Amino acid sequence: MLPIPGAERAIQAKEALDGAETGRQVVIIGGGSVGLETAELLAAAGKQVTVLEMLDTLAAKMVNVTRTIVLGHLKGYGVRLLTSCRCQEITDRSVIYQDRGGAVHEIPADTVVIATGDRPDSSLYEALKGKVPELYNVGDSNGAGVIAKAVNQGPAGLWRAACFAKKSERVGTFSFAQRPYS
Ligand SMILES: Cc1cc2nc3c(=O)[nH]c(=O)nc-3n(C[C@H](O)[C@H](O)[C@H](O)COP(=O)(O)OP(=O)(O)OC[C@H]3O[C@@H](n4cnc5c(N)ncnc54)[C@H](O)[C@@H]3O)c2cc1C
């Protein structure tokens, strides 16, 4: 849970994307790709959406072309995008945040959505360790990422990596983790 007072009042972005009921005025905390995706969905459904991001850039990890398109859609829907703003508290009807100059503001919110990222949960992998002959921890449970990363870490990815290493006579030195996504 986000370590701020009132965080228990908020819903998670995944719940909103799954169709959870939201009020008219929605504040999304976190302007990464999931936050912006959620903002677009809710704005398209007629909600008044504000995105609050603590960094000075929105969706910093998004591919540039996609980022430009998504930001264009959000602008078209009139989504309010606030950067360099850190959420401090969620009350029963508002969000309190601090801007880059240190000034504190309060914006009304019927629903607050948290989109500040996921932590990997490798508990199942840890529980099974040593109990099966072959076990891999792949995908988001080994660090939140993208589909290509999850696929490349799986058995097919490991097999491809082994073939590649053999072909280039780099068996034993191939660094799978540093392989670029394809
Ligand atoms: C909102 C959102 C948008 C995204 N958009 C993109 C995108 O556009 N492009 C992209 O590349 N990536 C995107 N990602 C990231 C991508 O979804 C993940 O990186 C990818 O799904 C990871 O695959 P995975 O198999 O590790 O986990 P998941 O796809 O989450 O699959 C894990 C599965 O394991 C099941 N499970 C969990 N525990 C157990 C258990 N004990 N027993 C049995 N089953 C269990 C879960 O129910 C789930 O079905 C997005 C992520 C989110 C949250």
PDBQT file of the ligand as one rigid body, heavy atoms in Angstrom, charges set to zero:
ROOT
HETATM    1  C1  LIG A 201      -2.267  -2.348 -16.895  1.00  0.00    +0.000 C 
HETATM    2  C2  LIG A 201      -1.071  -3.026 -17.522  1.00  0.00    +0.000 A 
HETATM    3  C3  LIG A 201      -0.807  -2.808 -18.869  1.00  0.00    +0.000 A 
HETATM    4  C4  LIG A 201       0.284  -3.422 -19.470  1.00  0.00    +0.000 A 
HETATM    5  N1  LIG A 201       0.524  -3.193 -20.787  1.00  0.00    +0.000 NA
HETATM    6  C5  LIG A 201       1.562  -3.813 -21.379  1.00  0.00    +0.000 A 
HETATM    7  C6  LIG A 201       1.811  -3.622 -22.773  1.00  0.00    +0.000 A 
HETATM    8  O1  LIG A 201       1.115  -2.871 -23.476  1.00  0.00    +0.000 OA
HETATM    9  N2  LIG A 201       2.884  -4.272 -23.325  1.00  0.00    +0.000 N 
HETATM   10  C7  LIG A 201       3.691  -5.097 -22.594  1.00  0.00    +0.000 A 
HETATM   11  O2  LIG A 201       4.632  -5.660 -23.148  1.00  0.00    +0.000 OA
HETATM   12  N3  LIG A 201       3.472  -5.294 -21.272  1.00  0.00    +0.000 NA
HETATM   13  C8  LIG A 201       2.431  -4.677 -20.650  1.00  0.00    +0.000 A 
HETATM   14  N4  LIG A 201       2.211  -4.875 -19.309  1.00  0.00    +0.000 N 
HETATM   15  C9  LIG A 201       3.113  -5.778 -18.552  1.00  0.00    +0.000 C 
HETATM   16  C10 LIG A 201       2.758  -7.240 -18.852  1.00  0.00    +0.000 C 
HETATM   17  O3  LIG A 201       1.360  -7.425 -18.653  1.00  0.00    +0.000 OA
HETATM   18  C11 LIG A 201       3.537  -8.159 -17.912  1.00  0.00    +0.000 C 
HETATM   19  O4  LIG A 201       4.903  -7.863 -17.967  1.00  0.00    +0.000 OA
HETATM   20  C12 LIG A 201       3.336  -9.624 -18.298  1.00  0.00    +0.000 C 
HETATM   21  O5  LIG A 201       1.947  -9.931 -18.291  1.00  0.00    +0.000 OA
HETATM   22  C13 LIG A 201       4.074 -10.530 -17.319  1.00  0.00    +0.000 C 
HETATM   23  O6  LIG A 201       3.737 -11.873 -17.594  1.00  0.00    +0.000 OA
HETATM   24  P1  LIG A 201       3.694 -12.926 -16.428  1.00  0.00    +0.000 P 
HETATM   25  O7  LIG A 201       3.343 -14.224 -17.051  1.00  0.00    +0.000 OA
HETATM   26  O8  LIG A 201       4.930 -12.834 -15.604  1.00  0.00    +0.000 OA
HETATM   27  O9  LIG A 201       2.525 -12.441 -15.417  1.00  0.00    +0.000 OA
HETATM   28  P2  LIG A 201       0.922 -12.354 -15.696  1.00  0.00    +0.000 P 
HETATM   29  O10 LIG A 201       0.613 -12.033 -17.117  1.00  0.00    +0.000 OA
HETATM   30  O11 LIG A 201       0.454 -11.454 -14.615  1.00  0.00    +0.000 OA
HETATM   31  O12 LIG A 201       0.465 -13.829 -15.431  1.00  0.00    +0.000 OA
HETATM   32  C14 LIG A 201       0.595 -14.446 -14.164  1.00  0.00    +0.000 C 
HETATM   33  C15 LIG A 201      -0.535 -15.456 -14.040  1.00  0.00    +0.000 C 
HETATM   34  O13 LIG A 201      -0.288 -16.314 -12.927  1.00  0.00    +0.000 OA
HETATM   35  C16 LIG A 201      -1.497 -16.523 -12.236  1.00  0.00    +0.000 C 
HETATM   36  N5  LIG A 201      -1.163 -16.944 -10.874  1.00  0.00    +0.000 N 
HETATM   37  C17 LIG A 201      -0.692 -16.165  -9.857  1.00  0.00    +0.000 A 
HETATM   38  N6  LIG A 201      -0.492 -16.907  -8.747  1.00  0.00    +0.000 NA
HETATM   39  C18 LIG A 201      -0.824 -18.178  -9.057  1.00  0.00    +0.000 A 
HETATM   40  C19 LIG A 201      -0.843 -19.421  -8.338  1.00  0.00    +0.000 A 
HETATM   41  N7  LIG A 201      -0.499 -19.489  -7.040  1.00  0.00    +0.000 N 
HETATM   42  N8  LIG A 201      -1.228 -20.508  -8.990  1.00  0.00    +0.000 NA
HETATM   43  C20 LIG A 201      -1.598 -20.448 -10.314  1.00  0.00    +0.000 A 
HETATM   44  N9  LIG A 201      -1.616 -19.315 -11.036  1.00  0.00    +0.000 NA
HETATM   45  C21 LIG A 201      -1.233 -18.191 -10.419  1.00  0.00    +0.000 A 
HETATM   46  C22 LIG A 201      -2.215 -15.200 -12.341  1.00  0.00    +0.000 C 
HETATM   47  O14 LIG A 201      -3.581 -15.356 -12.114  1.00  0.00    +0.000 OA
HETATM   48  C23 LIG A 201      -1.891 -14.793 -13.778  1.00  0.00    +0.000 C 
HETATM   49  O15 LIG A 201      -2.834 -15.281 -14.697  1.00  0.00    +0.000 OA
HETATM   50  C24 LIG A 201       1.130  -4.269 -18.691  1.00  0.00    +0.000 A 
HETATM   51  C25 LIG A 201       0.860  -4.487 -17.337  1.00  0.00    +0.000 A 
HETATM   52  C26 LIG A 201      -0.236  -3.868 -16.753  1.00  0.00    +0.000 A 
HETATM   53  C27 LIG A 201      -0.501  -4.111 -15.283  1.00  0.00    +0.000 C 
ENDROOT
TORSDOF 0
